[in-house]
Amino acid sequence: MALICGALLGKFTFDRYENLEVQNVISYDNNVYLLRYGTYKTLDDMSNSITDIDRYIYIQKDDEISAYVAIAKSLDSANKLKKIYDAKKIDVLVVKQKIENDEFIQNLNEYEKLLAATDDENSLLIIEKQILSCYESVVVKDE
């Protein structure tokens, strides 16, 4: 009798949780700052134009392709990185964009702590290369 009651109560309990609607408890601010190197019509134009940058990502929207050399969560970090590129005589533009990938945003928040903690040019560039690699492995693979 106890086994039958236990089985019925267990089934009743699990059936209630199957129909449960789940809502996100944590929501991330998906706005990021990117340093845009340029905008191009084709991939060939882009690869022919980008010769002085060793690491970049590109985002294709509609009929244009934009190349980006850095991603940061805060405007302060983006401006830090922009100063490095300005000193190298590389013209970049800070643009704000939404990235709808919570895993990447969570990783970027952790990288942002490192960006905020240093002003060393080499360290900032190494962190930025890691951020771009993370973007490629997390966001690009999902598309």
PAZAPA-4460 file (N, C-alpha, C; in steps of 0.05 Angstrom, whole numbers, plus 32768, in hexadecimal, padded with zeros to 4 digits):
% residues 143
    n_x    n_y    n_z   ca_x   ca_y   ca_z    c_x    c_y    c_z   seq   type   mol
   8011   7FE8   8000   8000   8000   8000   8012   8019   8000     1      M     A
   8027   8019   8010   8039   8030   8012   8047   8034   7FF7     2      A     A
   804F   801F   7FE9   805C   8022   7FCF   8049   802E   7FBA     3      L     A
   8030   8026   7FBA   801D   8031   7FA7   8018   804E   7FAD     4      I     A
   8014   8055   7FC6   8010   8072   7FCD   8029   8082   7FC6     5      C     A
   8040   8078   7FCB   8059   8086   7FC4   805C   808A   7FA6     6      G     A
   8055   8076   7F97   8057   8078   7F7A   8043   808C   7F6F     7      A     A
   802B   808C   7F7A   8016   809F   7F71   801E   80BC   7F78     8      L     A
   8027   80C0   7F90   802F   80DB   7F99   8048   80E4   7F88     9      L     A
   805A   80D2   7F83   8072   80D9   7F72   8069   80E1   7F56    10      G     A
   8057   80D2   7F4A   804D   80D8   7F2F   803F   80F3   7F2F    11      K     A
   802E   80F7   7F43   801F   8110   7F45   8032   8128   7F47    12      F     A
   8047   8125   7F58   805B   813B   7F5C   806A   8141   7F42    13      T     A
   8074   812C   7F35   8084   8130   7F1C   8073   813B   7F05    14      F     A
   8059   8133   7F04   8047   813D   7EEF   8043   815B   7EF2    15      D     A
   8043   8165   7F0B   803F   8182   7F0F   8057   8192   7F05    16      R     A
   806F   8187   7F08   8087   8195   7F00   808C   8194   7EE2    17      Y     A
   8080   8181   7ED3   8084   8180   7EB6   8077   8198   7EA9    18      E     A
   8061   81A2   7EB3   8052   81B7   7EA7   8059   81D3   7EB2    19      N     A
   806F   81D4   7EC1   8078   81ED   7ECD   8086   81FF   7EB9    20      L     A
   807E   8218   7EB8   808B   822C   7EA7   80A3   8237   7EB5    21      E     A
   80BA   8238   7EA8   80D3   8241   7EB4   80D9   825D   7EA9    22      V     A
   80E0   826F   7EBA   80E8   828A   7EB2   8104   828F   7EBB    23      Q     A
   8113   829F   7EAC   812E   82A5   7EB3   812E   82B7   7ECC    24      N     A
   813F   82AF   7EDF   8142   82BF   7EF8   8156   82D5   7EF4    25      V     A
   816C   82CF   7EE5   8181   82E3   7EE0   817E   82ED   7EC3    26      I     A
   817D   8306   7EBF   817D   8311   7EA4   8196   8323   7EA1    27      S     A
   81A4   8320   7E8B   81BD   832E   7E87   81B7   8346   7E74    28      Y     A
   81C7   835B   7E79   81C7   8372   7E67   81D7   8369   7E4E    29      D     A
   81C9   8367   7E38   81D6   835C   7E20   81E3   8372   7E0F    30      N     A
   81E5   838A   7E18   81F2   839F   7E0A   8210   839E   7E0E    31      N     A
   821F   839E   7DF8   823C   839E   7DF9   8247   83B4   7DE7    32      V     A
   8260   83BA   7DEB   826E   83CE   7DDA   8282   83BF   7DC9    33      Y     A
   8281   83C4   7DAF   8293   83B8   7D9C   82A4   83CE   7D8F    34      L     A
   82BD   83C7   7D89   82CE   83DA   7D7A   82CD   83D1   7D5D    35      L     A
   82BF   83E1   7D4C   82BC   83DA   7D30   82D4   83E4   7D20    36      R     A
   82E0   83D2   7D12   82F7   83D8   7D01   82EE   83E3   7CE6    37      Y     A
   82D8   83D7   7CDB   82CE   83E0   7CC1   82B6   83D1   7CB9    38      G     A
   82A9   83DA   7CA4   8291   83CD   7C99   8297   83C8   7C7B    39      T     A
   828F   83B0   7C72   8296   83A7   7C57   827E   839B   7C49    40      Y     A
   8280   8399   7C2F   826A   838D   7C1F   826D   836E   7C1D    41      K     A
   8287   8365   7C1B   828B   8348   7C18   82A1   833F   7C2C    42      T     A
   82A2   8325   7C30   82B7   8319   7C41   82D3   831D   7C34    43      L     A
   82D4   831C   7C1A   82EE   8320   7C0D   82F8   833D   7C11    44      D     A
   82E6   8350   7C0F   82EE   836C   7C14   82F9   836F   7C30    45      D     A
   82EB   8362   7C43   82F3   8364   7C5F   830F   8357   7C63    46      M     A
   8313   833F   7C59   832D   8332   7C5E   8343   8340   7C4F    47      S     A
   833E   834D   7C39   8353   835C   7C2B   835A   8376   7C3A    48      N     A
   8346   8382   7C48   834A   839B   7C55   8357   8398   7C70    49      S     A
   8352   8382   7C7E   835C   837F   7C99   8377   8370   7C98    50      I     A
   838C   8380   7C98   83A7   8374   7C97   83B7   837A   7CB0    51      T     A
   83B0   838F   7CBF   83C0   8396   7CD6   83B4   838D   7CF1    52      D     A
   839E   837D   7CF0   8391   8372   7D08   8394   8354   7D07    53      I     A
   839E   8349   7D1D   83A2   832C   7D1D   838A   831C   7D28    54      D     A
   8378   8329   7D37   8360   831B   7D42   8348   832E   7D40    55      R     A
   8333   8324   7D33   831A   8333   7D31   8303   8320   7D2C    56      Y     A
   82EB   832A   7D30   82D3   831B   7D29   82C3   832C   7D15    57      I     A
   82B0   831F   7D08   829F   832E   7CF6   8282   8325   7CFB    58      Y     A
   8270   8338   7CF6   8253   8333   7CF8   8246   833C   7CDE    59      I     A
   8238   832A   7CD3   822B   8330   7CB9   820D   8335   7CBE    60      Q     A
   8205   834D   7CB5   81E9   8355   7CB7   81E0   8360   7C9C    61      K     A
   81CA   8357   7C93   81C0   835F   7C79   81D5   835D   7C63    62      D     A
   81DC   8373   7C57   81F0   8373   7C41   820B   837E   7C49    63      D     A
   8211   8380   7C63   822A   838A   7C6B   8237   8379   7C81    64      E     A
   8251   837A   7C81   8261   836A   7C94   8272   837E   7CA4    65      I     A
   826F   837D   7CBE   827E   838E   7CD0   8294   837E   7CDE    66      S     A
   82AC   8388   7CDE   82C2   837B   7CEC   82C7   838A   7D07    67      A     A
   82CA   837A   7D1C   82CE   8385   7D37   82E8   837A   7D42    68      Y     A
   82F7   838B   7D50   8311   8383   7D5C   830F   837F   7D7A    69      V     A
   82F9   8388   7D86   82F7   8385   7DA3   82DA   8386   7DAC    70      A     A
   82D5   8379   7DC3   82BA   8379   7DCF   82BE   837F   7DED    71      I     A
   82AE   8391   7DF8   82B0   8397   7E14   8294   839B   7E1F    72      A     A
   8291   8397   7E39   8277   839A   7E45   8272   83B7   7E4D    73      K     A
   8287   83C5   7E55   8283   83E1   7E5E   8290   83F4   7E49    74      S     A
   8286   840C   7E49   8290   8420   7E37   82AD   8428   7E3F    75      L     A
   82B2   8428   7E59   82CD   842E   7E63   82E2   841A   7E57    76      D     A
   82DC   8401   7E58   82EE   83ED   7E4D   82F1   83EF   7E2F    77      S     A
   82DB   83F5   7E22   82DC   83F9   7E05   82EE   8411   7DFE    78      A     A
   82EC   8426   7E0D   82FC   843E   7E08   831A   8438   7E0E    79      N     A
   831F   8428   7E23   833B   841F   7E28   8347   8411   7E10    80      K     A
   8337   83FF   7E05   8341   83F0   7DEE   8343   8402   7DD5    81      L     A
   8331   8415   7DD2   8332   8427   7DBC   834B   8438   7DBD    82      K     A
   8354   8440   7DD4   836D   8450   7DD7   8385   8440   7DCD    83      K     A
   8385   8426   7DD2   839B   8415   7DC9   839C   8415   7DAA    84      I     A
   8385   8412   7D9E   8384   8411   7D81   8389   842D   7D75    85      Y     A
   8380   8442   7D82   8386   845D   7D79   83A5   8462   7D7A    86      D     A
   83B2   8458   7D8E   83CF   845C   7D90   83DE   844D   7D7A    87      A     A
   83D2   8437   7D70   83DD   8428   7D5A   83D5   8433   7D3F    88      K     A
   83C6   844A   7D3F   83BC   8456   7D27   83A9   8444   7D18    89      K     A
   8399   8436   7D27   8384   8425   7D1B   8369   8431   7D23    90      I     A
   835A   8439   7D0F   8341   8448   7D13   832B   8434   7D1A    91      D     A
   8320   8435   7D32   8309   8425   7D3A   82F3   8436   7D45    92      V     A
   82DB   842C   7D45   82C4   843B   7D4E   82B6   842A   7D63    93      L     A
   82AF   8436   7D7A   82A1   8428   7D8F   8283   8428   7D88    94      V     A
   8277   8410   7D87   825A   840E   7D81   824D   83FC   7D96    95      V     A
   8235   8403   7D9C   8225   83F3   7DB0   8213   83E0   7DA1    96      K     A
   8213   83C7   7DAB   8203   83B3   7D9D   81F9   839E   7DB2    97      Q     A
   81E3   8391   7DAB   81D8   837C   7DBC   81E2   8361   7DB2    98      K     A
   81EA   8350   7DC5   81F1   8335   7DBE   81DF   8323   7DCF    99      I     A
   81CE   8313   7DC1   81BA   8303   7DCF   81C6   82E7   7DD5   100      E     A
   81DA   82E6   7DE6   81E5   82CC   7DEE   81EE   82CF   7E0B   101      N     A
   81DD   82C4   7E1D   81E2   82C8   7E3A   81FD   82BB   7E43   102      D     A
   8204   82A5   7E37   821D   8298   7E3E   8235   82AA   7E38   103      E     A
   8235   82B6   7E20   824A   82C9   7E19   824A   82E2   7E2B   104      F     A
   8233   82ED   7E30   8231   8304   7E41   823C   82FE   7E5D   105      I     A
   8236   82E7   7E68   8240   82DF   7E82   825E   82DD   7E81   106      Q     A
   826A   82D1   7E6C   8287   82D0   7E6A   8293   82EC   7E67   107      N     A
   8286   82FD   7E57   828F   8318   7E53   8290   8328   7E6D   108      L     A
   827C   8323   7E7E   827C   8331   7E98   8295   8329   7EA8   109      N     A
   829D   8311   7EA6   82B5   8308   7EB5   82CE   8315   7EA8   110      E     A
   82D0   8315   7E8E   82E6   8322   7E80   82E7   8340   7E86   111      Y     A
   82D0   834B   7E89   82CE   8368   7E8F   82DD   836F   7EA9   112      E     A
   82DC   835E   7EBC   82EA   8362   7ED5   8308   8364   7ED1   113      K     A
   8312   8353   7EBF   832E   8354   7EB8   8335   836D   7EA9   114      L     A
   8324   8375   7E96   8329   838E   7E87   832A   83A6   7E99   115      L     A
   8318   83A7   7EAC   8317   83BE   7EBF   832E   83BF   7ED2   116      A     A
   833B   83A7   7ED7   8350   83A6   7EEB   836C   83AE   7EE0   117      A     A
   836F   83B0   7EC6   8389   83B6   7EBB   8389   83CD   7EA7   118      T     A
   83A0   83DA   7EA4   83A4   83EE   7E90   83BB   83E7   7E7D   119      D     A
   83C7   83CF   7E82   83DE   83C6   7E72   83D4   83BF   7E56   120      D     A
   83E0   83CA   7E42   83D8   83C6   7E26   83D9   83A9   7E1E   121      E     A
   83EF   839B   7E24   83F1   837F   7E1C   83DC   836E   7E2A   122      N     A
   83D7   8373   7E43   83C3   8364   7E52   83A7   8368   7E46   123      S     A
   83A1   8381   7E40   8387   8388   7E35   8383   8379   7E1A   124      L     A
   8398   8379   7E09   8396   836C   7DEF   8393   834D   7DF2   125      L     A
   83A1   8342   7E05   839E   8325   7E0A   8382   831E   7E13   126      I     A
   8377   832E   7E26   835C   832A   7E2F   8348   832C   7E18   127      I     A
   834D   8340   7E07   833B   8345   7DF0   833B   832D   7DDD   128      E     A
   8353   8322   7DD8   8354   830A   7DC7   8344   82F3   7DD3   129      K     A
   8345   82F0   7DED   8336   82DC   7DFA   8318   82E1   7DF7   130      Q     A
   8310   82FA   7DF9   82F3   8300   7DF6   82EA   82FA   7DDA   131      I     A
   82FA   8301   7DC6   82F3   82FB   7DAA   82F1   82DD   7DA6   132      L     A
   8304   82CE   7DB1   8303   82B0   7DAF   82EA   82A5   7DBC   133      S     A
   82E3   82B0   7DD3   82CA   82A8   7DE1   82B2   82AE   7DD0   134      C     A
   82B2   82C5   7DC3   829B   82CC   7DB2   8299   82B8   7D9B   135      Y     A
   82AF   82B1   7D8F   82AE   829E   7D79   82A5   8282   7D82   136      E     A
   82AE   827A   7D99   82A7   825F   7DA2   828B   825D   7DAE   137      S     A
   8281   8273   7DB9   8266   8272   7DC6   8250   827C   7DB4   138      V     A
   8254   8293   7DA8   823F   82A0   7D98   823E   8295   7D7B   139      V     A
   8255   8295   7D6E   8256   828D   7D52   824E   8270   7D4E   140      V     A
   8256   825E   7D61   824E   8242   7D5E   8231   823E   7D61   141      K     A
   8222   8250   7D6F   8206   824E   7D72   81F6   8258   7D5A   142      D     A
   8203   8267   7D49   81F4   8272   7D32   81F2   825F   7D1B   143      E     A
***
